[in-house]
Amino acid sequence: MAAAQRIVIENCAIATVDADDTEYASGHVVLAGNRIESVGAGKAPEGLENVVRRIDASGHLVTPGLINTHHHFYQWITRGLATDHNLFDWLVALYPVWARIDEPMVRAAAQGSLAMMARGGVTTAMDHHYVFPQGSGDLSGAIIGAARDMGVRFTLARGSMDRSEKDGGLPPDFAVETLDGALAATEETVRRHHDSSFDAMTQVAVAPCSPFSVSTELMRDGAQLARRLGVRLHTHGSETVEEEKFCHELFGMGPTDYFESTGWLGEDVWMAHCVHMNDSDIAAFARTRTGVAHCPSSNARLAAGIARVPDMLAAGVPVGLGVDGTASNESGELHTELRNALLINRLGAHREAALNARQALRLGTYGGAQVLGRAAETGSLEPGKLADLVLWKLDTLAHASIADPVTALVFGAAAPVTASFVDGRQIVEDGRLLTADEDAIARSTRDEAQRLARIAAQG
């Protein structure tokens, strides 16, 4: 790091979210190139060379960048529909629309989803994309290109479906792939785009959609493919009581046992939602170090229930936060999930002891890094880790009278982002993106949403 250009951030409160939850009431962070060089109390060390910028961060809290562990970018152009439905009815209502997406729509939707997250403090995003209508273009390439242009660290969970309406599934027949086609396309996506290096900006996971939209063969073969290629695995799991019933009727067992029978439990796996988990399910996830993407707003929007996050954490299950698709969480912002995770879990069995502010922040940072398999590189502010961090402004009307900055961030209104850095590069300044034109994205997403609505109406 000796020759690297340095950025010095000083006079700020710092929540490192390291193993000891180290915090500084007034401290500094030094970035050297794309790494964190030092974090500590007081002013930065004297005599630093190649300092290209000094930031007086008085009135700010600095945290690791937020990490989103579950999303469906394409849904940005179908927000506000089927607003009073449970999951299965919502899927039935929307699959005929989603089945008409194409590459320009997906590119615009990815830009909208990424922009909303990035301007709200997300530095690592993921997208679980599983709808590949025939003749729709290079959807994976469009999504990855949007993330690259935005400057956000990114994991594409290359999804798939091979159980259509004729097989008892929910999607239209022309919106699913064949078993062999899905596996081949997934492998090609991994080989073209996955980067396994420490500071990778793009990674790819193998991600069949859900037990009720894919065959057992695709689940089993997908797991084998992921492990042969050395990448992670992702799917939806235990989201609703209807899914539990479906698994018992079709497979003769509950979702967790089904996942285990197909090779889908392990430290290289993370599941979205996991709302309906009994004690033995949680124990199986803990034993195998299977991760969970907790999506509190979406779970509430679709009336799925309250996930047992406190019990998962107590058992040692890795848990991160997810926005989920914006057709079931129209705000599309991860920092609101910090607050919603805390509040919704306090409605459950543990009541006020369910989660506190620092546990919620850990879910949205280090927990997310664990779930994505990147805890060695990001998720906490420690020397040698990647320079992914956020400066939250907490001295305005919305937060100034709250003494504890972490409490202000989690319990208070959504805090303004003064600066967000990814890989040492600033991508947000004073709440606006530096890497994209937000107004142009707003126009393109509106236009593509209207075009999709017209096509779906004609279909």
N, C-alpha and C positions, 0 to 999 in steps of 0.2 A: 504493500500500500504506500510505500515511501514516495513514489513518483505520482500517485493518483491525485487528481483534483479533489479538494476537500470543501464540504459545506458544513458550517458550524451553526448549530441551533442552540440558543441559550435562553436563560431566564424563564423557563417553562416548568410546569408540573409534568412529571413523567410517570406513566404506569408501564413498566417493562413487560409485565405478564410472564416473567421468567419463572423458574421452578419455585422460587421463594416469594413470588409476587412483590418483588422489590419496587418501591416507589420513591420518588424524590419530590419534595414540595417545590424546590427550585433547582433545576439541574441543566445538563447539557447533553446533546447528542452530536457526535462528529461522524459525518459520512465521508468515506474515502472511495471514490469511484462508485461501484454498485454495492459496496459493503458498509456495514456499520463498524466504525473503528473504535469508538469509545462511547460509553454512557455513564453518567455519574452525577454526583451532587455538585452544585456551584458552577463556576465558570469552566469553560473548556481549557485544556492544558495550554500553557504558553508555548510560543515558538513553533507552532504548526506551520508547515510549509505548504505552498500551493493552495492556500485558502482562496477560493474564487467567490465565496459568498458567505456573509454572516447574517443570520436571522435573529432579531430580537423577538422572541416568542412570549413576551410578557402577556399574561392573561389567557394563556393557552394550556391545554393538556396535550401532550404527545403520547400516542399509543402506537402499537403495531397496526399496520393496515388491516382492515377488515377482510375476512376470507369467506366467500360465499361457497357453500358446498352442495347446493341443489338449485337448479333453475331450468326453465324451458324458454329460451329467448324468443322463439317464433311466436309465442303467445302475446307478445307486446302488441300485435296488431289485431288481437281479438279480446281486448280488455272490455270490461263492463257488460259482458253477455252472461246469460244464465246465472244471474246473481242470487237466485233463491233455490239452488239445487244442491243435493248431496253429490258425492263424487261420481257415482255411476250414472245418475241422471244428467249431470254436468258433462260427462264424457259423451254420452249418447247425443246430447244437444250440439256439442262442438266438433266431434270427429268429422261430420260431413263438411264442415267449414275448413278445418285444418287439412283435410285431404286434398284441398285445392291450392296449397301453398306452392310457390316456386322460388327460384333463386333470388330474384330482386326483392321479393317479399321478405325472405329469410334474412337477406343482407340488411335491409332497413330495420327489421325487428331486432336483429342482433345489435345494431348500432344504438337503437333506442334503449334496449335493456342494459347494455354496457355503459352508456352515457349516464343513465340514472343511478346506477350503482357507483360508478367511478366518482361522480360529483358528490356522492354521499359517503366517501371514505373507503370504498372497496378497492383493494389493490390486487387481490387474487380472486378471479371469478371462475365459474364453471358453467357449462351448459350441457344438459342431458337432452340431446336431440335424437328423436326416434321416428319421426314422420318423414318418409322418403317416397312421396308419390312418384309413380312412373313418369319419366321424362321431365322431372322438375329441375334438373341441372345439378351443379356441384354445390350442394347445400353445406357440406362440411367445410369446403374451401371458403365459402362465403362467410361462415361464422368465424373461422380461424383468422381470416383476413381482417374482419371487423375488430377482433380483439387485438390483433397486432397493430392496427392503425391507431386504436385508442390508447395503446401503451400499457395495457393491463396484463398482468400475469394470468395465464389461462389454462384450464383443463377442459378439453372437449370429451364428454362421455358419449362416444359414438353409439347411439341406441339402435334398436331394431324391433320390429314386430313381424311375426309370421302367422299369427292367429287372427284371421279376419272374421267378418260376419258369417261367412259360410261354415267356419269352423267353430262357431259359438263365441267368437270374440266380438269386440265392439267396433273396430275400425272398418271402413268400407274395403272391399276386396282389392281395389286398385291402389290403396294407400299402404299396403304391407309388402314385404319382400319374401322371397323364398328362403328356406333355411340356408341353402348353399350360397345364395346371393348375398344374404345378410352377413354371413361369416366372411366371405371373400371381400366384400366392400369394407368391412370393419378392419380386416387385416391390412388392406391397402391403405386405409386412413392412418393406422398406426405406423406403418412403414414410411409413409410420406411425411408425417407431421410430428411424431412423438420425439421429444428431446429428453434424454435421461440425465443431462448434466446438472450440476449443482444449481446453476443460475438460469435454468431453462425458463423461457417465456411461454412455451407451448408444450403441453403434454396431452396424451390421449388415453382414455380408459375404455374398456369393453363394457357395454351397458344395455343388454336386452331390457325392454321397457318394464315389464311387470309380469307376475305369474299368470294373470288372466289375459295377457295380450301376446304371449309367446309360447311356443311349444316347449315341452320338457327337453327335447333334443337341442333346441337353441340355447336354453339355459345351461345344460351340461356341456355342450360343445363350446359355448362362449367362454365358460370358465376355463376349459382346457386351452383355448386359444389365448386368453389373457396371460395365463401362466407360461405358456410357451414363448410368448413375446415379451414377458417381463413387465407387464403393465397392470394397472389396478382394475377392479371390477365394481360396477355400480348398477343398482336397480331400485325400484320401489318395493317396499315391504311393509306388511302389517298396517296398512293405512286406514282401513275401515272394517267394520264388523261384516260387511258384505263380502269383502275379500277373504276374511277368515272362513266364512260359510262356503265360499267358492272353492277354496283349497281343500276343505274337508270333503266336499261333494265330489270333486274331480280327482283328487290325489289320495284321499283317505287319511289326510294328516293336515296339521296347521301349517301356516307359512314358514315358521322357523325350521320345523322338521323337514319341510319340503326343500327349503334352501340348503340345508345340510346334506340332504340326499342327492342334490345335484352339484355339490362342490362349492356352494355359495356362502360358506362361512369361513372367515379367515382374516388375518391382519391386513391382507391386500384388498379387502372388500369393505364398501360402505353402502348403507341402505338409506333411502329417503323415507322420512315420516316415522315409522315404527311406533305408531300410536297404540295399537292393541297388542301389548306384550305382557305375558304373564311372568311369574317368577322364574320359571324354567327357561323361557325365552331369553330373559335378561341374563341369566347365568350362562347360557350358551354363547351369547354375544361376548360376555366378559371373558369366558374361557378361551375363545378363539380370537379375541381382540378385533371383532367385527365392528366397524364404525357406524355411526348414525348421523344423518343430516336432519336436524330438528327444524321444522318449518311452522312455527306457531301461528302466524297470520293465516296461512293457507289452511292449516288444520281447522282453524276457527271459521274461516270463510265457507268451507265445505262441510262444516258440522261433523268433522271426523272424530273429534274427541281431544283429550289432553294427554299427550305423551308423558310417560313416567320418567322424565329426565332426571329428577333427583335420585331415583332408585338406580338408573343407569350409571350415573356418575359415582354413586356410592359403591357400585359393583366393579367399577373400573372400565366401563365401556367408553371408548372415545366418542365424544359428541361435539359436532359443530353446528352452525346455523345455516339455514337456507332460505332464500327469498321464495323459492318455488316459482312456477310460471306465473306471469302477470295476468293471466285469465282467472287466477284464483288468489292473487295478491296484487291488486291494481297499482299500489304505490311503487312496487319494484325496488325498494330501498332496503338494504340490509341493516342499516343502523337503527331503524325502527324495530327490527327484530330483537335487538338487545333488550329493549323495554318490554316488548310483547312476550318474549320468552320468560322474563321475570314475573310479569303480572299474571299471565295465563297459568303458569305453573303454581302460583300461589292460590289459584282456585281449586287445585287438586288436594290430594290427601295430606300433603305436608304443610299446607296453608302458608303462614308467614315464614316458615323455615325452609321452604322449597328451594329458593335461589336468592342470593344477594347480588349486589351490583357488580362485585368483582368476579363472581362466578359467571354472570351474564357476559361481561367483557371477555373473559377467557373463552367462553363458547364461541364468540364471534371472531377470535383471533387465533390463539394457540390451539384450541380445540379443532378449528377448521383446518389448520395446518396438519394436525394429526390425521384427520379423516382423509385428507388428500395425499397423505404420505410424504409431506414436505416439512415436518416439524424440525428437521435438522437445519433447514434453510431459512424459514420464515415463521411468523406467528408470535414472536417475542422480540424485544429490543435487547440484543446481546452482541458483543463484539464478535465479528466474523460472520454474522448472519447477513442476509440480503437487506439492502436499504429500502425496505418497504414500510412506510410509516405515514402517519396523519397528524396534522396540527389542528386541533379542535378549538374554536374560539369560544371561551366561556366567560367573558367579561361584559357581555351585553345584558340587556334587560331580561332575556330568557333564562339566564343562569347565574348572574353575578352575585345574588344573595345566597347561593348554595355554597357552603364552605368547602365541602369535599368535592374535588373535581370529578372523580369517578362516579360518585352519586349524581352529580349534575349531568354527566354524559348519559347515564343509563336511565335515571328516573325522570330527567327533564325533557323538555322539547328537543326535537332534532337539532343538534348543534351545528352551526356553520363550519364548513371546512375551509380554513384559510389556505392550507397547502397539503397536497398529497403527493408522496414520492413513491415511484415504483422502479426498482433496480437503480436507484440513485437519480432518476429523472423525474422532475416535477411534472405532474399531469393535470393538477387542479390548482388554481389560484383564486382566492376570495370567492369560492363557490362556483366558479366557472371552469369548464374544461379548457385546457391549453392545446389539446390534441385533436379537437373536433369542433365543428360548428353546430352548437346545440339547436339553433333556430332552423338550420337546414335539415337536421335530423328530425326535428318535430314535423316539418313539412313533409318529408319523405315517408315517415311512418303513417301520417294521416292519409296521404295519397295511397299508399299500399294497403292500408286497412280498408279504405273505401273500394279499392279495386278488388280485394278479396271478397268483400261483402257482395259486390255485384256478381262476381263469378259464382259464388256459393248460391246466390238467389237463383241464378239461371240453371244451376246444376240440379 
